[in-house]
Amino acid sequence: MKNIFKKIKGLSVITLAFALFASSCENFEKMNIDPNNVSQVPSSYLFSNTMRGLVNQQFNTTGILYAQHWAETQYTETSRYETPAASFYTMYTGNGDDGGMIDLMEIIRLNTDEETKGFISASGSNNNQIAVARILMAWAMQNATDLWGDLPYSEGLKGNENFTPSYDTQESIYANLVTELTQAASQIELDAQGVQGDVFYGGDMTKWKKFANSLLLRVGMRMSEVNESAAKAAVSAAIAGGVFTSNDDNAVYQHVADANNWNQYYDHFLTRTDYAVSNVLVDYMKASSDPRLSVYADPAPAPLDPTQTYVGMPYGVRNSIAGSITNDEVSFPGIAVRSASSPSVILTLSEVLFNQSEAAARGWTSGNAEALYKSAIEASMNQWGVDGTSYLANATFDASNWKKSIGEAKWVSLYMQGMEAWHEWKRLDYPQLQRAPDATLQRDIPRRRAYPELEFSLNKDNYEAAVSRQGADEMETRTWWDK
């Protein structure tokens, strides 16, 4: 049955996939699952494939380029904001062997259906499987709505026969994320069997509970500028529930050096050299003698100025300028982030501490904003395996402009988490990034991606309603929390 959905992954109306899914699963046990036959595919397979699929969809070069951490070396269209639209369909349906949200729905169904829940519990307690699926679903939807804004959600995920799902507002999606993460954290059974096929935490449900609360902390902070009461409540609940306290808690997908599971960025550097570290990031880190630069980037082999060890690639210049710069003149990403087995980092202690620092700076908690800020930087240094003693001794926190202090330090710490770095720049307005020098049509730095073009023809009424409500379907349009 899984292959059915991979064949329809390109369909432009999301609910079509779910409607087919619901229809084909009415007789699921007859076609696929015999509750008494342990040879059937367990949910552990769906978990591992979906985690890989969601990671591969989230960790692409778009966010890294929009956050100006990297720059293109030859074809600079993305960093000049030339392509406005992006597809969200594979997030729902998956792509090839990579799972999508449809697989998470199937995990929940298998663990609630009386005909299958007993059999499927061999892959972990029913409640723990459901909780992990809900957490992953929330993470996927948070990523998606931050990228596009309003999206099909409540109708798109029910699996009914509505082939033209309406778009939920980003505000309502965020409210649901709070509910889902709160309930999922409470649903976790610490004394029951953990989830098999869990490539994030190896079935450690204590860490999943911390991940749910740490993600809730992120979600709450994202609402800080548009719904302070909801944001404060979510942040307080997350901290009370228990967030990351060690880098050992970090949510990480550890890739391995085989073609099916290696780091997706490894592909970019296996036979090509299309991306170098940007001059924006390199110059910023050099100005503060940031020791992480030696991990983030490789030394330039033959810089034009021999006194410079690290040289950033000019960001957002036209192809002819980029093409005139040789690879030996600039710094490429370090081996720690571009090897086949380099991890994809999803959420870290450093981010959690920065969010706690911000909560204290806003007066939402009784914590010490400056101490938490420095702890966040220290956690990032430890995460990257560098000695930050000297750097921390000179790090200053400006309580009168905490957005600048936190925004700039967080931007550096979110290296290789490009989407998150870009979204947090949008929210905090720091660092003060400038648009690409050769931006297409003089566009500003994107605030979102445009909807897939097929939505206009195949889900026209709902597409137009979303655009009328949210604003023009353009890259510069701000979503709800970015107003």
C-alpha positions as CSV (number, residue, x, y, z in Angstrom):
1,M,0.0,0.0,0.0
2,K,2.9,2.3,0.7
3,N,3.8,2.4,-3.0
4,I,0.3,3.7,-3.8
5,F,1.0,6.9,-2.0
6,K,4.5,7.3,-3.5
7,K,2.9,7.2,-7.0
8,I,0.5,10.1,-6.1
9,K,3.1,12.3,-4.4
10,G,3.0,14.8,-7.2
11,L,-0.7,15.5,-7.0
12,S,-1.5,19.1,-6.4
13,V,-4.5,18.6,-4.1
14,I,-3.1,17.3,-0.8
15,T,-6.3,15.7,0.4
16,L,-6.5,13.5,-2.6
17,A,-3.6,11.6,-1.2
18,F,-5.4,11.3,2.2
19,A,-8.7,10.4,0.7
20,L,-7.1,7.6,-1.3
21,F,-5.3,6.6,1.9
22,A,-8.5,6.5,3.9
23,S,-10.4,4.6,1.2
24,S,-7.7,2.0,0.7
25,C,-7.3,1.4,4.4
26,E,-10.9,0.5,5.1
27,N,-9.9,-3.1,4.5
28,F,-6.3,-2.6,5.6
29,E,-6.0,-5.8,7.5
30,K,-7.3,-7.8,4.6
31,M,-4.8,-6.3,2.2
32,N,-1.7,-5.8,4.3
33,I,-1.8,-6.5,8.0
34,D,-2.6,-9.8,9.6
35,P,-2.6,-9.1,13.3
36,N,-1.4,-12.6,14.0
37,N,1.4,-12.5,11.4
38,V,4.5,-10.8,12.7
39,S,6.1,-11.0,9.3
40,Q,4.1,-7.9,8.3
41,V,5.8,-4.5,8.1
42,P,5.8,-3.0,11.6
43,S,5.5,0.6,12.5
44,S,9.2,0.8,13.2
45,Y,9.7,0.8,9.5
46,L,7.3,3.7,9.1
47,F,9.0,5.6,11.9
48,S,12.5,5.4,10.5
49,N,11.5,6.2,6.9
50,T,9.4,9.1,8.0
51,M,12.1,10.6,10.2
52,R,14.5,10.4,7.3
53,G,12.0,11.8,4.9
54,L,11.1,14.8,7.1
55,V,14.8,15.5,7.8
56,N,15.6,15.4,4.1
57,Q,12.8,17.8,3.3
58,Q,13.7,20.3,6.1
59,F,17.4,20.3,5.5
60,N,17.9,21.8,2.1
61,T,20.0,24.8,0.9
62,T,17.1,27.3,0.7
63,G,17.2,28.3,4.4
64,I,21.0,28.3,4.6
65,L,21.1,30.7,1.6
66,Y,18.2,33.0,2.8
67,A,19.9,33.2,6.2
68,Q,23.1,34.1,4.3
69,H,25.2,31.5,6.0
70,W,26.2,30.1,2.6
71,A,26.6,31.7,-0.8
72,E,26.3,30.1,-4.3
73,T,29.5,29.9,-6.2
74,Q,28.2,29.6,-9.8
75,Y,24.4,29.7,-10.2
76,T,23.2,32.3,-7.8
77,E,19.5,32.3,-8.5
78,T,18.3,31.2,-5.1
79,S,20.4,33.7,-3.2
80,R,19.1,36.4,-5.6
81,Y,15.5,35.3,-4.8
82,E,14.7,34.3,-8.4
83,T,12.4,31.3,-7.7
84,P,9.4,32.3,-5.5
85,A,7.3,29.1,-5.5
86,A,8.0,25.8,-3.7
87,S,6.0,22.6,-3.4
88,F,4.7,21.3,-0.1
89,Y,3.2,18.1,-1.4
90,T,6.0,15.7,-0.5
91,M,5.8,16.8,3.2
92,Y,2.4,15.2,3.3
93,T,2.8,12.2,1.0
94,G,6.5,11.4,1.2
95,N,9.0,11.0,-1.6
96,G,10.2,7.7,-2.9
97,D,11.2,5.6,0.2
98,D,11.2,8.7,2.4
99,G,8.0,8.8,4.5
100,G,5.7,11.8,5.0
101,M,2.9,12.9,7.3
102,I,0.7,10.3,5.8
103,D,2.9,7.6,7.4
104,L,2.5,9.3,10.8
105,M,-1.3,9.2,10.4
106,E,-1.0,5.5,9.6
107,I,1.0,4.9,12.7
108,I,-1.6,6.6,14.8
109,R,-4.4,4.6,13.1
110,L,-2.5,1.3,13.7
111,N,-2.1,2.1,17.3
112,T,-5.8,3.1,17.9
113,D,-7.5,0.4,15.7
114,E,-8.6,-2.5,17.9
115,E,-7.8,-4.9,15.1
116,T,-4.1,-3.8,14.9
117,K,-3.1,-2.1,18.1
118,G,-2.1,-5.4,19.8
119,F,0.1,-6.5,17.0
120,I,1.7,-3.1,16.4
121,S,2.6,-2.7,20.1
122,A,5.6,-4.9,19.4
123,S,7.2,-1.7,18.1
124,G,6.5,0.1,21.4
125,S,3.6,0.9,23.6
126,N,0.6,2.3,21.8
127,N,0.7,5.6,23.7
128,N,4.4,6.1,23.1
129,Q,4.0,5.5,19.4
130,I,1.1,7.8,19.1
131,A,2.9,10.5,21.1
132,V,6.0,10.3,18.9
133,A,3.9,10.5,15.8
134,R,2.2,13.6,17.1
135,I,5.4,15.3,18.0
136,L,6.9,14.6,14.5
137,M,3.6,15.8,12.9
138,A,3.9,19.0,14.9
139,W,7.5,19.5,14.0
140,A,6.7,19.0,10.3
141,M,3.7,21.4,10.3
142,Q,5.7,24.0,12.2
143,N,8.4,23.8,9.5
144,A,5.8,24.0,6.8
145,T,3.7,26.9,8.1
146,D,6.8,28.9,8.9
147,L,7.8,28.5,5.2
148,W,4.4,29.2,3.5
149,G,2.1,30.7,6.1
150,D,-1.6,29.5,5.8
151,L,-1.8,25.8,4.7
152,P,-4.3,23.0,4.3
153,Y,-4.2,21.3,7.7
154,S,-7.5,20.4,9.5
155,E,-9.2,19.3,6.3
156,G,-6.0,18.2,4.6
157,L,-5.2,15.8,7.3
158,K,-8.6,14.2,8.0
159,G,-8.5,11.8,5.1
160,N,-12.1,12.6,4.1
161,E,-13.1,12.9,0.5
162,N,-12.6,16.6,0.2
163,F,-10.4,17.1,-2.8
164,T,-10.2,20.9,-2.4
165,P,-9.1,21.5,1.3
166,S,-9.4,24.9,2.7
167,Y,-6.3,26.6,4.1
168,D,-6.0,27.0,7.9
169,T,-4.6,30.2,9.1
170,Q,-1.1,30.2,10.5
171,E,-2.6,31.5,13.8
172,S,-4.9,28.5,14.1
173,I,-2.1,26.1,13.1
174,Y,0.1,27.4,15.8
175,A,-2.8,27.1,18.4
176,N,-3.1,23.5,17.3
177,L,0.7,22.9,17.6
178,V,0.5,24.0,21.2
179,T,-2.3,21.6,21.9
180,E,-0.6,18.7,20.1
181,L,2.8,19.1,21.8
182,T,1.2,19.6,25.2
183,Q,-0.9,16.5,24.9
184,A,1.8,14.4,23.3
185,A,4.2,15.2,26.1
186,S,1.6,14.1,28.6
187,Q,0.8,11.0,26.7
188,I,4.3,9.6,26.9
189,E,4.7,6.6,29.2
190,L,8.2,6.7,30.7
191,D,7.8,3.2,32.2
192,A,6.5,1.5,29.1
193,Q,8.4,0.2,26.0
194,G,10.0,2.9,23.9
195,V,9.5,3.3,20.2
196,Q,11.4,1.0,17.8
197,G,12.6,2.5,14.6
198,D,13.4,5.7,16.4
199,V,16.5,7.1,14.7
200,F,16.4,10.3,16.8
201,Y,16.6,9.0,20.3
202,G,16.8,5.2,20.1
203,G,13.5,4.8,21.9
204,D,14.5,6.9,24.9
205,M,11.1,8.4,25.9
206,T,12.5,10.7,28.5
207,K,14.3,12.5,25.7
208,W,11.2,12.5,23.6
209,K,9.3,14.3,26.4
210,K,12.1,16.9,26.6
211,F,12.0,17.3,22.8
212,A,8.2,17.9,22.9
213,N,8.6,20.6,25.5
214,S,11.6,22.1,23.8
215,L,9.7,22.3,20.6
216,L,6.8,23.8,22.5
217,L,9.2,26.4,23.8
218,R,10.2,27.2,20.2
219,V,6.5,27.4,19.1
220,G,5.7,29.7,22.0
221,M,8.5,32.0,21.3
222,R,7.6,32.2,17.6
223,M,4.3,33.8,18.6
224,S,5.9,36.4,20.9
225,E,5.3,39.4,18.7
226,V,1.7,38.7,17.8
227,N,0.1,36.9,20.7
228,E,2.0,37.6,23.9
229,S,-0.5,35.9,26.2
230,A,-0.5,32.6,24.2
231,A,3.2,32.8,23.7
232,K,3.9,33.3,27.4
233,A,1.6,30.5,28.4
234,A,3.3,28.1,26.0
235,V,6.8,29.1,27.1
236,S,5.9,28.7,30.8
237,A,4.3,25.3,30.2
238,A,7.3,24.1,28.2
239,I,9.8,25.1,30.8
240,A,7.7,23.6,33.6
241,G,7.3,20.4,31.7
242,G,11.1,19.9,31.3
243,V,13.2,21.0,28.4
244,F,16.8,20.1,27.2
245,T,19.4,20.4,30.0
246,S,22.4,18.9,28.1
247,N,23.7,18.6,24.6
248,D,23.0,14.9,25.0
249,D,19.3,15.8,24.8
250,N,19.8,17.5,21.3
251,A,17.4,16.2,18.6
252,V,19.8,14.9,16.0
253,Y,19.5,12.6,12.9
254,Q,22.8,10.8,12.7
255,H,23.6,10.0,9.1
256,V,25.7,7.1,8.1
257,A,28.1,6.7,5.1
258,D,25.9,4.8,2.7
259,A,24.0,6.2,-0.3
260,N,20.6,5.6,1.3
261,N,21.3,7.4,4.5
262,W,24.2,9.8,4.1
263,N,23.9,13.5,4.8
264,Q,22.0,15.3,2.0
265,Y,24.6,18.1,1.9
266,Y,27.3,15.5,1.2
267,D,25.6,15.1,-2.2
268,H,26.2,18.8,-2.9
269,F,30.0,18.4,-2.4
270,L,30.5,14.9,-3.7
271,T,31.0,15.9,-7.3
272,R,30.3,19.7,-7.3
273,T,31.3,22.8,-5.4
274,D,28.2,25.0,-5.7
275,Y,28.2,26.4,-2.2
276,A,30.8,28.2,-0.1
277,V,30.5,29.9,3.3
278,S,29.3,33.4,2.8
279,N,31.2,36.6,3.3
280,V,28.4,37.7,5.6
281,L,29.0,34.9,8.1
282,V,32.8,34.7,7.8
283,D,33.2,38.5,8.2
284,Y,30.9,38.5,11.3
285,M,32.7,35.6,13.0
286,K,36.2,37.0,12.2
287,A,35.3,40.3,13.7
288,S,34.6,38.6,17.1
289,S,37.3,36.0,16.8
290,D,34.7,33.3,17.0
291,P,36.5,29.9,17.4
292,R,33.6,28.0,15.7
293,L,34.7,29.4,12.4
294,S,37.4,26.8,12.2
295,V,34.7,24.1,12.3
296,Y,32.1,25.9,10.2
297,A,34.5,26.5,7.3
298,D,37.7,25.3,5.8
299,P,40.6,27.7,5.2
300,A,40.7,29.2,1.7
301,P,43.5,27.3,-0.2
302,A,44.9,30.3,-2.0
303,P,43.2,33.5,-0.9
304,L,44.0,36.7,-2.9
305,D,45.1,38.2,0.4
306,P,47.6,35.7,1.9
307,T,47.1,37.1,5.4
308,Q,43.5,35.9,5.5
309,T,42.9,32.3,6.5
310,Y,39.1,32.3,6.0
311,V,37.5,34.1,3.1
312,G,33.8,34.2,2.5
313,M,32.1,34.0,-0.9
314,P,30.4,37.2,-1.9
315,Y,26.7,36.7,-1.2
316,G,23.9,37.3,-3.8
317,V,26.0,38.5,-6.7
318,R,25.1,37.7,-10.3
319,N,26.4,34.6,-12.0
320,S,29.2,36.3,-13.9
321,I,30.7,37.7,-10.8
322,A,30.4,34.5,-8.8
323,G,31.9,32.6,-11.7
324,S,35.0,34.8,-11.8
325,I,36.0,33.7,-8.3
326,T,38.0,30.5,-8.1
327,N,37.3,27.8,-5.6
328,D,40.8,28.3,-4.1
329,E,40.0,31.9,-3.2
330,V,37.2,31.2,-0.8
331,S,36.3,29.0,2.2
332,F,34.0,26.0,1.8
333,P,32.0,24.4,4.5
334,G,34.1,22.4,7.0
335,I,34.3,18.6,6.9
336,A,32.3,18.4,10.1
337,V,29.2,19.6,8.2
338,R,29.6,18.2,4.8
339,S,30.8,14.6,5.3
340,A,28.6,11.6,4.5
341,S,28.0,10.9,8.2
342,S,27.6,14.6,9.4
343,P,24.5,14.8,11.6
344,S,21.3,16.8,10.8
345,V,20.7,18.9,13.9
346,I,17.0,19.5,14.6
347,L,16.9,21.3,18.0
348,T,19.6,21.9,20.5
349,L,20.3,22.9,24.0
350,S,21.8,26.2,22.7
351,E,18.5,27.1,21.1
352,V,16.6,26.2,24.2
353,L,18.8,28.4,26.4
354,F,18.5,31.3,23.9
355,N,14.8,31.0,24.1
356,Q,14.9,30.9,27.9
357,S,17.2,34.0,27.9
358,E,14.6,35.8,25.7
359,A,11.8,34.8,28.0
360,A,13.7,36.2,30.9
361,A,14.5,39.4,29.0
362,R,10.8,39.8,28.2
363,G,10.0,39.5,31.9
364,W,8.1,36.2,31.4
365,T,10.3,34.2,33.7
366,S,12.5,34.9,36.7
367,G,15.7,33.6,35.0
368,N,18.8,35.7,34.5
369,A,18.7,36.7,30.8
370,E,22.5,37.4,30.6
371,A,23.5,34.2,32.3
372,L,21.2,32.2,30.1
373,Y,22.5,34.0,27.0
374,K,26.1,33.1,27.9
375,S,25.1,29.5,28.7
376,A,23.5,29.3,25.2
377,I,26.8,30.4,23.6
378,E,28.7,28.0,25.7
379,A,26.4,25.1,24.8
380,S,27.0,25.9,21.1
381,M,30.7,25.9,21.6
382,N,30.5,22.5,23.3
383,Q,28.2,21.2,20.6
384,W,30.8,22.1,18.0
385,G,33.7,20.9,20.1
386,V,35.6,24.1,20.4
387,D,37.0,26.0,23.4
388,G,35.0,29.1,23.9
389,T,36.6,30.3,27.1
390,S,38.2,33.4,25.6
391,Y,35.2,34.2,23.5
392,L,32.8,34.0,26.4
393,A,35.0,36.2,28.5
394,N,34.5,39.0,25.9
395,A,30.8,38.3,25.2
396,T,28.5,41.1,26.2
397,F,24.8,41.1,26.7
398,D,22.9,44.4,26.1
399,A,19.9,44.3,28.3
400,S,18.5,47.5,26.7
401,N,18.7,45.8,23.2
402,W,18.4,42.1,24.0
403,K,16.9,41.4,20.6
404,K,20.2,42.4,19.0
405,S,22.3,40.4,21.5
406,I,20.2,37.3,21.3
407,G,19.4,37.6,17.6
408,E,23.0,37.9,16.4
409,A,24.4,35.2,18.7
410,K,21.5,32.8,17.9
411,W,22.0,33.4,14.1
412,V,25.6,32.2,14.4
413,S,24.7,29.2,16.6
414,L,22.0,28.0,14.2
415,Y,24.6,27.3,11.5
416,M,23.5,24.3,9.4
417,Q,19.9,24.8,10.7
418,G,19.3,27.2,7.9
419,M,15.5,27.3,8.0
420,E,15.5,28.0,11.7
421,A,18.2,30.7,11.4
422,W,16.1,32.4,8.6
423,H,12.9,32.3,10.6
424,E,14.5,33.7,13.7
425,W,16.0,36.5,11.7
426,K,12.5,37.3,10.5
427,R,11.2,37.4,14.0
428,L,14.0,39.2,15.8
429,D,15.2,41.4,12.9
430,Y,18.8,40.6,13.9
431,P,21.4,40.5,12.6
432,Q,20.7,43.3,10.2
433,L,21.0,41.4,7.0
434,Q,21.0,43.3,3.7
435,R,19.3,42.0,0.6
436,A,21.4,40.4,-2.1
437,P,23.3,43.1,-4.1
438,D,22.0,41.6,-7.4
439,A,18.6,40.6,-6.1
440,T,16.2,39.7,-8.9
441,L,13.7,42.5,-9.6
442,Q,15.3,44.3,-6.6
443,R,13.3,41.9,-4.3
444,D,13.9,42.2,-0.5
445,I,15.0,39.2,1.5
446,P,12.2,36.6,1.3
447,R,9.8,36.2,4.2
448,R,8.1,33.1,2.8
449,R,7.9,30.9,-0.2
450,A,5.0,31.2,-2.7
451,Y,2.5,28.3,-3.0
452,P,2.9,25.6,-5.6
453,E,1.6,26.9,-8.9
454,L,-0.8,24.0,-9.4
455,E,-2.8,25.2,-6.4
456,F,-4.1,28.1,-8.4
457,S,-5.7,25.8,-11.0
458,L,-6.7,22.8,-8.9
459,N,-7.7,24.3,-5.6
460,K,-8.4,27.8,-6.9
461,D,-11.1,29.0,-4.5
462,N,-9.3,28.0,-1.3
463,Y,-6.0,29.3,-2.7
464,E,-7.5,32.7,-3.5
465,A,-9.2,32.8,0.0
466,A,-5.8,32.2,1.6
467,V,-4.1,34.8,-0.5
468,S,-6.9,37.3,0.2
469,R,-6.5,36.8,3.9
470,Q,-2.8,36.5,4.2
471,G,-1.6,38.8,1.4
472,A,-0.2,38.5,-2.0
473,D,1.4,35.1,-2.9
474,E,4.8,36.6,-3.0
475,M,8.1,36.0,-1.3
476,E,8.0,39.4,0.5
477,T,4.6,38.9,2.1
478,R,4.8,38.4,5.9
479,T,3.0,35.5,7.5
480,W,1.0,35.9,10.7
481,W,3.7,35.7,13.3
482,D,6.0,37.9,11.2
483,K,3.7,40.9,10.9
